[in-house]
């Protein structure tokens, strides 16, 4: 369980930094950012509840939204 906690925190921190450096390319991009932030928020919520499995799942979903948004040009780095 300690490894899962460490990985969750590591990816939350990395994602926070990435989100600071992106901006939407369109209205659809704004929806991507909304979903990224929602999953990240859920990740923090589950971490506070001690549910590291769900917390990690949410941070991974958040990363997926980020990567898909960048790949299909809904998001761009500043």
PDB file of N, CA, C and O in Angstrom:
ATOM      1  N   UNK A   1       0.812  -1.190   0.000  1.00  0.00           N
ATOM      2  CA  UNK A   1       0.000   0.000   0.000  1.00  0.00           C
ATOM      3  C   UNK A   1       0.864   1.265   0.000  1.00  0.00           C
ATOM      4  O   UNK A   1       0.474   2.277  -0.582  1.00  0.00           O
ATOM      5  N   UNK A   2       2.017   1.216   0.638  1.00  0.00           N
ATOM      6  CA  UNK A   2       2.889   2.394   0.655  1.00  0.00           C
ATOM      7  C   UNK A   2       3.331   2.786  -0.747  1.00  0.00           C
ATOM      8  O   UNK A   2       3.411   3.972  -1.067  1.00  0.00           O
ATOM      9  N   UNK A   3       3.617   1.796  -1.581  1.00  0.00           N
ATOM     10  CA  UNK A   3       4.033   2.089  -2.951  1.00  0.00           C
ATOM     11  C   UNK A   3       2.905   2.772  -3.724  1.00  0.00           C
ATOM     12  O   UNK A   3       3.150   3.706  -4.488  1.00  0.00           O
ATOM     13  N   UNK A   4       1.680   2.311  -3.528  1.00  0.00           N
ATOM     14  CA  UNK A   4       0.535   2.924  -4.195  1.00  0.00           C
ATOM     15  C   UNK A   4       0.347   4.367  -3.733  1.00  0.00           C
ATOM     16  O   UNK A   4       0.061   5.244  -4.548  1.00  0.00           O
ATOM     17  N   UNK A   5       0.503   4.614  -2.459  1.00  0.00           N
ATOM     18  CA  UNK A   5       0.410   5.988  -1.943  1.00  0.00           C
ATOM     19  C   UNK A   5       1.469   6.880  -2.583  1.00  0.00           C
ATOM     20  O   UNK A   5       1.171   7.988  -3.028  1.00  0.00           O
ATOM     21  N   UNK A   6       2.702   6.393  -2.625  1.00  0.00           N
ATOM     22  CA  UNK A   6       3.803   7.171  -3.202  1.00  0.00           C
ATOM     23  C   UNK A   6       3.561   7.465  -4.679  1.00  0.00           C
ATOM     24  O   UNK A   6       3.776   8.589  -5.133  1.00  0.00           O
ATOM     25  N   UNK A   7       3.121   6.470  -5.421  1.00  0.00           N
ATOM     26  CA  UNK A   7       2.863   6.652  -6.849  1.00  0.00           C
ATOM     27  C   UNK A   7       1.722   7.639  -7.072  1.00  0.00           C
ATOM     28  O   UNK A   7       1.783   8.471  -7.976  1.00  0.00           O
ATOM     29  N   UNK A   8       0.698   7.546  -6.259  1.00  0.00           N
ATOM     30  CA  UNK A   8      -0.444   8.448  -6.386  1.00  0.00           C
ATOM     31  C   UNK A   8      -0.006   9.885  -6.182  1.00  0.00           C
ATOM     32  O   UNK A   8      -0.329  10.755  -6.991  1.00  0.00           O
ATOM     33  N   UNK A   9       0.716  10.138  -5.120  1.00  0.00           N
ATOM     34  CA  UNK A   9       1.191  11.489  -4.825  1.00  0.00           C
ATOM     35  C   UNK A   9       2.132  11.977  -5.920  1.00  0.00           C
ATOM     36  O   UNK A   9       2.045  13.132  -6.337  1.00  0.00           O
ATOM     37  N   UNK A  10       3.023  11.121  -6.385  1.00  0.00           N
ATOM     38  CA  UNK A  10       3.970  11.495  -7.434  1.00  0.00           C
ATOM     39  C   UNK A  10       3.232  11.950  -8.691  1.00  0.00           C
ATOM     40  O   UNK A  10       3.571  12.985  -9.266  1.00  0.00           O
ATOM     41  N   UNK A  11       2.232  11.190  -9.121  1.00  0.00           N
ATOM     42  CA  UNK A  11       1.533  11.518 -10.353  1.00  0.00           C
ATOM     43  C   UNK A  11       0.597  12.703 -10.170  1.00  0.00           C
ATOM     44  O   UNK A  11       0.374  13.461 -11.114  1.00  0.00           O
ATOM     45  N   UNK A  12       0.049  12.877  -8.981  1.00  0.00           N
ATOM     46  CA  UNK A  12      -0.750  14.072  -8.723  1.00  0.00           C
ATOM     47  C   UNK A  12       0.119  15.320  -8.875  1.00  0.00           C
ATOM     48  O   UNK A  12      -0.281  16.287  -9.523  1.00  0.00           O
ATOM     49  N   UNK A  13       1.293  15.292  -8.282  1.00  0.00           N
ATOM     50  CA  UNK A  13       2.199  16.443  -8.355  1.00  0.00           C
ATOM     51  C   UNK A  13       2.641  16.715  -9.789  1.00  0.00           C
ATOM     52  O   UNK A  13       2.678  17.869 -10.215  1.00  0.00           O
ATOM     53  N   UNK A  14       2.973  15.676 -10.530  1.00  0.00           N
ATOM     54  CA  UNK A  14       3.378  15.858 -11.925  1.00  0.00           C
ATOM     55  C   UNK A  14       2.236  16.448 -12.753  1.00  0.00           C
ATOM     56  O   UNK A  14       2.445  17.329 -13.586  1.00  0.00           O
ATOM     57  N   UNK A  15       1.032  15.945 -12.506  1.00  0.00           N
ATOM     58  CA  UNK A  15      -0.109  16.436 -13.261  1.00  0.00           C
ATOM     59  C   UNK A  15      -0.396  17.894 -12.937  1.00  0.00           C
ATOM     60  O   UNK A  15      -0.715  18.671 -13.838  1.00  0.00           O
ATOM     61  N   UNK A  16      -0.292  18.273 -11.699  1.00  0.00           N
ATOM     62  CA  UNK A  16      -0.490  19.671 -11.308  1.00  0.00           C
ATOM     63  C   UNK A  16       0.436  20.584 -12.120  1.00  0.00           C
ATOM     64  O   UNK A  16       0.006  21.629 -12.608  1.00  0.00           O
ATOM     65  N   UNK A  17       1.689  20.195 -12.261  1.00  0.00           N
ATOM     66  CA  UNK A  17       2.648  20.989 -13.024  1.00  0.00           C
ATOM     67  C   UNK A  17       2.276  21.047 -14.504  1.00  0.00           C
ATOM     68  O   UNK A  17       2.376  22.100 -15.132  1.00  0.00           O
ATOM     69  N   UNK A  18       1.851  19.928 -15.051  1.00  0.00           N
ATOM     70  CA  UNK A  18       1.468  19.888 -16.465  1.00  0.00           C
ATOM     71  C   UNK A  18       0.257  20.773 -16.729  1.00  0.00           C
ATOM     72  O   UNK A  18       0.211  21.482 -17.735  1.00  0.00           O
ATOM     73  N   UNK A  19      -0.710  20.735 -15.843  1.00  0.00           N
ATOM     74  CA  UNK A  19      -1.943  21.502 -16.031  1.00  0.00           C
ATOM     75  C   UNK A  19      -1.656  23.004 -16.032  1.00  0.00           C
ATOM     76  O   UNK A  19      -2.338  23.765 -16.718  1.00  0.00           O
ATOM     77  N   UNK A  20      -0.668  23.425 -15.279  1.00  0.00           N
ATOM     78  CA  UNK A  20      -0.293  24.841 -15.255  1.00  0.00           C
ATOM     79  C   UNK A  20       0.205  25.315 -16.615  1.00  0.00           C
ATOM     80  O   UNK A  20       0.120  26.503 -16.925  1.00  0.00           O
ATOM     81  N   UNK A  21       0.723  24.399 -17.429  1.00  0.00           N
ATOM     82  CA  UNK A  21       1.354  24.758 -18.702  1.00  0.00           C
ATOM     83  C   UNK A  21       0.510  24.462 -19.931  1.00  0.00           C
ATOM     84  O   UNK A  21       1.032  24.455 -21.046  1.00  0.00           O
ATOM     85  N   UNK A  22      -0.789  24.217 -19.750  1.00  0.00           N
ATOM     86  CA  UNK A  22      -1.628  23.936 -20.916  1.00  0.00           C
ATOM     87  C   UNK A  22      -2.731  24.981 -21.024  1.00  0.00           C
ATOM     88  O   UNK A  22      -3.111  25.633 -20.051  1.00  0.00           O
ATOM     89  N   UNK A  23      -3.222  25.107 -22.238  1.00  0.00           N
ATOM     90  CA  UNK A  23      -4.373  25.966 -22.465  1.00  0.00           C
ATOM     91  C   UNK A  23      -5.218  25.348 -23.573  1.00  0.00           C
ATOM     92  O   UNK A  23      -4.711  24.587 -24.398  1.00  0.00           O
ATOM     93  N   UNK A  24      -6.496  25.673 -23.590  1.00  0.00           N
ATOM     94  CA  UNK A  24      -7.375  25.081 -24.592  1.00  0.00           C
ATOM     95  C   UNK A  24      -7.157  25.692 -25.973  1.00  0.00           C
ATOM     96  O   UNK A  24      -6.811  26.867 -26.100  1.00  0.00           O
ATOM     97  N   UNK A  25      -7.361  24.888 -26.987  1.00  0.00           N
ATOM     98  CA  UNK A  25      -7.310  25.354 -28.369  1.00  0.00           C
ATOM     99  C   UNK A  25      -8.700  25.757 -28.859  1.00  0.00           C
ATOM    100  O   UNK A  25      -8.834  26.452 -29.866  1.00  0.00           O
ATOM    101  N   UNK A  26      -9.735  25.314 -28.135  1.00  0.00           N
ATOM    102  CA  UNK A  26     -11.113  25.531 -28.569  1.00  0.00           C
ATOM    103  C   UNK A  26     -12.038  25.325 -27.368  1.00  0.00           C
ATOM    104  O   UNK A  26     -11.587  25.077 -26.250  1.00  0.00           O
ATOM    105  N   UNK A  27     -13.335  25.434 -27.630  1.00  0.00           N
ATOM    106  CA  UNK A  27     -14.305  25.136 -26.568  1.00  0.00           C
ATOM    107  C   UNK A  27     -14.176  23.683 -26.130  1.00  0.00           C
ATOM    108  O   UNK A  27     -14.312  23.370 -24.948  1.00  0.00           O
ATOM    109  N   UNK A  28     -13.919  22.812 -27.073  1.00  0.00           N
ATOM    110  CA  UNK A  28     -13.717  21.401 -26.718  1.00  0.00           C
ATOM    111  C   UNK A  28     -12.520  21.252 -25.791  1.00  0.00           C
ATOM    112  O   UNK A  28     -12.541  20.433 -24.873  1.00  0.00           O
ATOM    113  N   UNK A  29     -11.487  22.031 -26.026  1.00  0.00           N
ATOM    114  CA  UNK A  29     -10.317  22.012 -25.164  1.00  0.00           C
ATOM    115  C   UNK A  29     -10.665  22.430 -23.745  1.00  0.00           C
ATOM    116  O   UNK A  29     -10.113  21.895 -22.784  1.00  0.00           O
ATOM    117  N   UNK A  30     -11.574  23.381 -23.612  1.00  0.00           N
ATOM    118  CA  UNK A  30     -12.022  23.797 -22.286  1.00  0.00           C
ATOM    119  C   UNK A  30     -12.711  22.645 -21.561  1.00  0.00           C
ATOM    120  O   UNK A  30     -12.568  22.495 -20.347  1.00  0.00           O
ATOM    121  N   UNK A  31     -13.452  21.840 -22.303  1.00  0.00           N
ATOM    122  CA  UNK A  31     -14.085  20.656 -21.706  1.00  0.00           C
ATOM    123  C   UNK A  31     -13.038  19.644 -21.254  1.00  0.00           C
ATOM    124  O   UNK A  31     -13.197  18.995 -20.220  1.00  0.00           O
ATOM    125  N   UNK A  32     -11.972  19.515 -22.034  1.00  0.00           N
ATOM    126  CA  UNK A  32     -10.883  18.616 -21.637  1.00  0.00           C
ATOM    127  C   UNK A  32     -10.267  19.089 -20.320  1.00  0.00           C
ATOM    128  O   UNK A  32     -10.034  18.287 -19.415  1.00  0.00           O
ATOM    129  N   UNK A  33     -10.007  20.383 -20.217  1.00  0.00           N
ATOM    130  CA  UNK A  33      -9.422  20.914 -18.987  1.00  0.00           C
ATOM    131  C   UNK A  33     -10.374  20.720 -17.817  1.00  0.00           C
ATOM    132  O   UNK A  33      -9.940  20.397 -16.711  1.00  0.00           O
ATOM    133  N   UNK A  34     -11.649  20.910 -18.047  1.00  0.00           N
ATOM    134  CA  UNK A  34     -12.647  20.687 -16.992  1.00  0.00           C
ATOM    135  C   UNK A  34     -12.592  19.237 -16.504  1.00  0.00           C
ATOM    136  O   UNK A  34     -12.617  18.986 -15.299  1.00  0.00           O
ATOM    137  N   UNK A  35     -12.518  18.297 -17.426  1.00  0.00           N
ATOM    138  CA  UNK A  35     -12.461  16.880 -17.052  1.00  0.00           C
ATOM    139  C   UNK A  35     -11.145  16.536 -16.354  1.00  0.00           C
ATOM    140  O   UNK A  35     -11.134  15.768 -15.392  1.00  0.00           O
ATOM    141  N   UNK A  36     -10.056  17.093 -16.830  1.00  0.00           N
ATOM    142  CA  UNK A  36      -8.752  16.865 -16.186  1.00  0.00           C
ATOM    143  C   UNK A  36      -8.825  17.311 -14.734  1.00  0.00           C
ATOM    144  O   UNK A  36      -8.437  16.575 -13.826  1.00  0.00           O
ATOM    145  N   UNK A  37      -9.325  18.524 -14.524  1.00  0.00           N
ATOM    146  CA  UNK A  37      -9.403  19.059 -13.167  1.00  0.00           C
ATOM    147  C   UNK A  37     -10.404  18.300 -12.289  1.00  0.00           C
ATOM    148  O   UNK A  37     -10.182  18.141 -11.089  1.00  0.00           O
ATOM    149  N   UNK A  38     -11.489  17.839 -12.880  1.00  0.00           N
ATOM    150  CA  UNK A  38     -12.473  17.074 -12.112  1.00  0.00           C
ATOM    151  C   UNK A  38     -11.891  15.749 -11.629  1.00  0.00           C
ATOM    152  O   UNK A  38     -12.044  15.384 -10.463  1.00  0.00           O
ATOM    153  N   UNK A  39     -11.227  15.037 -12.523  1.00  0.00           N
ATOM    154  CA  UNK A  39     -10.610  13.774 -12.112  1.00  0.00           C
ATOM    155  C   UNK A  39      -9.493  14.004 -11.103  1.00  0.00           C
ATOM    156  O   UNK A  39      -9.318  13.210 -10.179  1.00  0.00           O
ATOM    157  N   UNK A  40      -8.742  15.076 -11.271  1.00  0.00           N
ATOM    158  CA  UNK A  40      -7.683  15.377 -10.315  1.00  0.00           C
ATOM    159  C   UNK A  40      -8.277  15.698  -8.943  1.00  0.00           C
ATOM    160  O   UNK A  40      -7.766  15.252  -7.916  1.00  0.00           O
ATOM    161  N   UNK A  41      -9.335  16.458  -8.938  1.00  0.00           N
ATOM    162  CA  UNK A  41     -10.023  16.773  -7.684  1.00  0.00           C
ATOM    163  C   UNK A  41     -10.540  15.501  -7.017  1.00  0.00           C
ATOM    164  O   UNK A  41     -10.394  15.325  -5.807  1.00  0.00           O
ATOM    165  N   UNK A  42     -11.136  14.626  -7.801  1.00  0.00           N
ATOM    166  CA  UNK A  42     -11.610  13.339  -7.262  1.00  0.00           C
ATOM    167  C   UNK A  42     -10.453  12.531  -6.696  1.00  0.00           C
ATOM    168  O   UNK A  42     -10.597  11.866  -5.671  1.00  0.00           O
ATOM    169  N   UNK A  43      -9.315  12.588  -7.359  1.00  0.00           N
ATOM    170  CA  UNK A  43      -8.143  11.869  -6.883  1.00  0.00           C
ATOM    171  C   UNK A  43      -7.739  12.345  -5.489  1.00  0.00           C
ATOM    172  O   UNK A  43      -7.444  11.539  -4.606  1.00  0.00           O
ATOM    173  N   UNK A  44      -7.730  13.664  -5.306  1.00  0.00           N
ATOM    174  CA  UNK A  44      -7.400  14.211  -3.988  1.00  0.00           C
ATOM    175  C   UNK A  44      -8.454  13.819  -2.945  1.00  0.00           C
ATOM    176  O   UNK A  44      -8.120  13.501  -1.804  1.00  0.00           O
ATOM    177  N   UNK A  45      -9.709  13.845  -3.347  1.00  0.00           N
ATOM    178  CA  UNK A  45     -10.778  13.458  -2.431  1.00  0.00           C
ATOM    179  C   UNK A  45     -10.583  12.018  -1.946  1.00  0.00           C
ATOM    180  O   UNK A  45     -10.610  11.753  -0.744  1.00  0.00           O
ATOM    181  N   UNK A  46     -10.388  11.101  -2.879  1.00  0.00           N
ATOM    182  CA  UNK A  46     -10.228   9.697  -2.497  1.00  0.00           C
ATOM    183  C   UNK A  46      -8.961   9.481  -1.674  1.00  0.00           C
ATOM    184  O   UNK A  46      -8.930   8.630  -0.785  1.00  0.00           O
ATOM    185  N   UNK A  47      -7.913  10.258  -1.974  1.00  0.00           N
ATOM    186  CA  UNK A  47      -6.693  10.145  -1.173  1.00  0.00           C
ATOM    187  C   UNK A  47      -6.987  10.535   0.275  1.00  0.00           C
ATOM    188  O   UNK A  47      -6.548   9.858   1.204  1.00  0.00           O
ATOM    189  N   UNK A  48      -7.725  11.618   0.464  1.00  0.00           N
ATOM    190  CA  UNK A  48      -8.086  12.053   1.822  1.00  0.00           C
ATOM    191  C   UNK A  48      -8.934  11.012   2.546  1.00  0.00           C
ATOM    192  O   UNK A  48      -8.870  10.886   3.768  1.00  0.00           O
ATOM    193  N   UNK A  49      -9.721  10.274   1.783  1.00  0.00           N
ATOM    194  CA  UNK A  49     -10.558   9.219   2.352  1.00  0.00           C
ATOM    195  C   UNK A  49      -9.764   7.938   2.620  1.00  0.00           C
ATOM    196  O   UNK A  49     -10.280   6.990   3.212  1.00  0.00           O
ATOM    197  N   UNK A  50      -8.517   7.921   2.182  1.00  0.00           N
ATOM    198  CA  UNK A  50      -7.682   6.738   2.364  1.00  0.00           C
ATOM    199  C   UNK A  50      -7.906   5.666   1.309  1.00  0.00           C
ATOM    200  O   UNK A  50      -7.417   4.545   1.449  1.00  0.00           O
ATOM    201  N   UNK A  51      -8.641   6.001   0.256  1.00  0.00           N
ATOM    202  CA  UNK A  51      -8.928   5.060  -0.829  1.00  0.00           C
ATOM    203  C   UNK A  51      -7.932   5.310  -1.961  1.00  0.00           C
ATOM    204  O   UNK A  51      -8.229   5.996  -2.939  1.00  0.00           O
ATOM    205  N   UNK A  52      -6.740   4.731  -1.795  1.00  0.00           N
ATOM    206  CA  UNK A  52      -5.660   4.999  -2.742  1.00  0.00           C
ATOM    207  C   UNK A  52      -5.858   4.298  -4.086  1.00  0.00           C
ATOM    208  O   UNK A  52      -5.290   4.726  -5.090  1.00  0.00           O
ATOM    209  N   UNK A  53      -6.637   3.253  -4.118  1.00  0.00           N
ATOM    210  CA  UNK A  53      -6.910   2.598  -5.400  1.00  0.00           C
ATOM    211  C   UNK A  53      -7.724   3.544  -6.282  1.00  0.00           C
ATOM    212  O   UNK A  53      -7.361   3.790  -7.432  1.00  0.00           O
ATOM    213  N   UNK A  54      -8.814   4.068  -5.749  1.00  0.00           N
ATOM    214  CA  UNK A  54      -9.633   5.003  -6.529  1.00  0.00           C
ATOM    215  C   UNK A  54      -8.883   6.309  -6.798  1.00  0.00           C
ATOM    216  O   UNK A  54      -9.019   6.901  -7.869  1.00  0.00           O
ATOM    217  N   UNK A  55      -8.104   6.744  -5.834  1.00  0.00           N
ATOM    218  CA  UNK A  55      -7.327   7.961  -6.020  1.00  0.00           C
ATOM    219  C   UNK A  55      -6.366   7.808  -7.195  1.00  0.00           C
ATOM    220  O   UNK A  55      -6.259   8.699  -8.037  1.00  0.00           O
ATOM    221  N   UNK A  56      -5.672   6.679  -7.248  1.00  0.00           N
ATOM    222  CA  UNK A  56      -4.740   6.433  -8.346  1.00  0.00           C
ATOM    223  C   UNK A  56      -5.485   6.305  -9.670  1.00  0.00           C
ATOM    224  O   UNK A  56      -5.027   6.824 -10.688  1.00  0.00           O
ATOM    225  N   UNK A  57      -6.620   5.625  -9.668  1.00  0.00           N
ATOM    226  CA  UNK A  57      -7.411   5.497 -10.894  1.00  0.00           C
ATOM    227  C   UNK A  57      -7.807   6.868 -11.435  1.00  0.00           C
ATOM    228  O   UNK A  57      -7.733   7.111 -12.639  1.00  0.00           O
ATOM    229  N   UNK A  58      -8.223   7.752 -10.551  1.00  0.00           N
ATOM    230  CA  UNK A  58      -8.640   9.087 -10.989  1.00  0.00           C
ATOM    231  C   UNK A  58      -7.484   9.890 -11.559  1.00  0.00           C
ATOM    232  O   UNK A  58      -7.651  10.590 -12.558  1.00  0.00           O
ATOM    233  N   UNK A  59      -6.321   9.799 -10.942  1.00  0.00           N
ATOM    234  CA  UNK A  59      -5.187  10.548 -11.473  1.00  0.00           C
ATOM    235  C   UNK A  59      -4.779   9.984 -12.841  1.00  0.00           C
ATOM    236  O   UNK A  59      -4.339  10.736 -13.711  1.00  0.00           O
ATOM    237  N   UNK A  60      -4.922   8.692 -13.032  1.00  0.00           N
ATOM    238  CA  UNK A  60      -4.610   8.097 -14.336  1.00  0.00           C
ATOM    239  C   UNK A  60      -5.619   8.551 -15.393  1.00  0.00           C
ATOM    240  O   UNK A  60      -5.238   8.859 -16.523  1.00  0.00           O
ATOM    241  N   UNK A  61      -6.890   8.592 -15.032  1.00  0.00           N
ATOM    242  CA  UNK A  61      -7.903   9.099 -15.965  1.00  0.00           C
ATOM    243  C   UNK A  61      -7.618  10.557 -16.324  1.00  0.00           C
ATOM    244  O   UNK A  61      -7.760  10.958 -17.479  1.00  0.00           O
ATOM    245  N   UNK A  62      -7.222  11.330 -15.344  1.00  0.00           N
ATOM    246  CA  UNK A  62      -6.899  12.725 -15.586  1.00  0.00           C
ATOM    247  C   UNK A  62      -5.750  12.848 -16.582  1.00  0.00           C
ATOM    248  O   UNK A  62      -5.795  13.671 -17.496  1.00  0.00           O
ATOM    249  N   UNK A  63      -4.719  12.022 -16.398  1.00  0.00           N
ATOM    250  CA  UNK A  63      -3.587  12.001 -17.346  1.00  0.00           C
ATOM    251  C   UNK A  63      -4.052  11.608 -18.739  1.00  0.00           C
ATOM    252  O   UNK A  63      -3.575  12.155 -19.734  1.00  0.00           O
ATOM    253  N   UNK A  64      -4.982  10.662 -18.814  1.00  0.00           N
ATOM    254  CA  UNK A  64      -5.489  10.225 -20.120  1.00  0.00           C
ATOM    255  C   UNK A  64      -6.162  11.392 -20.844  1.00  0.00           C
ATOM    256  O   UNK A  64      -5.930  11.602 -22.035  1.00  0.00           O
ATOM    257  N   UNK A  65      -6.989  12.143 -20.131  1.00  0.00           N
ATOM    258  CA  UNK A  65      -7.636  13.317 -20.740  1.00  0.00           C
ATOM    259  C   UNK A  65      -6.586  14.310 -21.240  1.00  0.00           C
ATOM    260  O   UNK A  65      -6.726  14.875 -22.325  1.00  0.00           O
ATOM    261  N   UNK A  66      -5.552  14.517 -20.459  1.00  0.00           N
ATOM    262  CA  UNK A  66      -4.488  15.440 -20.845  1.00  0.00           C
ATOM    263  C   UNK A  66      -3.785  14.967 -22.116  1.00  0.00           C
ATOM    264  O   UNK A  66      -3.615  15.738 -23.060  1.00  0.00           O
ATOM    265  N   UNK A  67      -3.386  13.725 -22.136  1.00  0.00           N
ATOM    266  CA  UNK A  67      -2.648  13.203 -23.289  1.00  0.00           C
ATOM    267  C   UNK A  67      -3.499  13.156 -24.552  1.00  0.00           C
ATOM    268  O   UNK A  67      -3.015  13.466 -25.641  1.00  0.00           O
ATOM    269  N   UNK A  68      -4.745  12.775 -24.412  1.00  0.00           N
ATOM    270  CA  UNK A  68      -5.638  12.735 -25.577  1.00  0.00           C
ATOM    271  C   UNK A  68      -5.876  14.156 -26.086  1.00  0.00           C
ATOM    272  O   UNK A  68      -5.866  14.403 -27.292  1.00  0.00           O
ATOM    273  N   UNK A  69      -6.090  15.078 -25.160  1.00  0.00           N
ATOM    274  CA  UNK A  69      -6.304  16.472 -25.549  1.00  0.00           C
ATOM    275  C   UNK A  69      -5.129  17.057 -26.304  1.00  0.00           C
ATOM    276  O   UNK A  69      -5.308  17.795 -27.273  1.00  0.00           O
ATOM    277  N   UNK A  70      -3.922  16.726 -25.858  1.00  0.00           N
ATOM    278  CA  UNK A  70      -2.736  17.200 -26.561  1.00  0.00           C
ATOM    279  C   UNK A  70      -2.560  16.501 -27.904  1.00  0.00           C
ATOM    280  O   UNK A  70      -2.240  17.141 -28.906  1.00  0.00           O
ATOM    281  N   UNK A  71      -2.767  15.219 -27.921  1.00  0.00           N
ATOM    282  CA  UNK A  71      -2.562  14.456 -29.158  1.00  0.00           C
ATOM    283  C   UNK A  71      -3.496  14.910 -30.275  1.00  0.00           C
ATOM    284  O   UNK A  71      -3.098  14.964 -31.439  1.00  0.00           O
ATOM    285  N   UNK A  72      -4.738  15.235 -29.921  1.00  0.00           N
ATOM    286  CA  UNK A  72      -5.716  15.609 -30.934  1.00  0.00           C
ATOM    287  C   UNK A  72      -5.940  17.124 -31.019  1.00  0.00           C
ATOM    288  O   UNK A  72      -6.945  17.593 -31.554  1.00  0.00           O
ATOM    289  N   UNK A  73      -4.977  17.867 -30.479  1.00  0.00           N
ATOM    290  CA  UNK A  73      -4.936  19.328 -30.598  1.00  0.00           C
ATOM    291  C   UNK A  73      -6.125  20.056 -29.988  1.00  0.00           C
ATOM    292  O   UNK A  73      -6.533  21.108 -30.482  1.00  0.00           O
ATOM    293  N   UNK A  74      -6.679  19.504 -28.922  1.00  0.00           N
ATOM    294  CA  UNK A  74      -7.676  20.230 -28.140  1.00  0.00           C
ATOM    295  C   UNK A  74      -6.978  21.115 -27.106  1.00  0.00           C
ATOM    296  O   UNK A  74      -7.531  22.109 -26.637  1.00  0.00           O
ATOM    297  N   UNK A  75      -5.744  20.723 -26.766  1.00  0.00           N
ATOM    298  CA  UNK A  75      -4.941  21.435 -25.779  1.00  0.00           C
ATOM    299  C   UNK A  75      -3.562  21.704 -26.352  1.00  0.00           C
ATOM    300  O   UNK A  75      -3.093  20.993 -27.241  1.00  0.00           O
ATOM    301  N   UNK A  76      -2.920  22.740 -25.833  1.00  0.00           N
ATOM    302  CA  UNK A  76      -1.548  23.020 -26.236  1.00  0.00           C
ATOM    303  C   UNK A  76      -0.764  23.520 -25.023  1.00  0.00           C
ATOM    304  O   UNK A  76      -1.322  24.055 -24.065  1.00  0.00           O
ATOM    305  N   UNK A  77       0.531  23.326 -25.105  1.00  0.00           N
ATOM    306  CA  UNK A  77       1.412  23.850 -24.049  1.00  0.00           C
ATOM    307  C   UNK A  77       1.625  25.325 -24.303  1.00  0.00           C
ATOM    308  O   UNK A  77       1.688  25.779 -25.445  1.00  0.00           O
ATOM    309  N   UNK A  78       1.736  26.063 -23.211  1.00  0.00           N
ATOM    310  CA  UNK A  78       1.974  27.517 -23.320  1.00  0.00           C
ATOM    311  C   UNK A  78       3.397  27.801 -23.712  1.00  0.00           C
ATOM    312  O   UNK A  78       3.779  28.963 -23.851  1.00  0.00           O
TER     313      UNK A  78
END
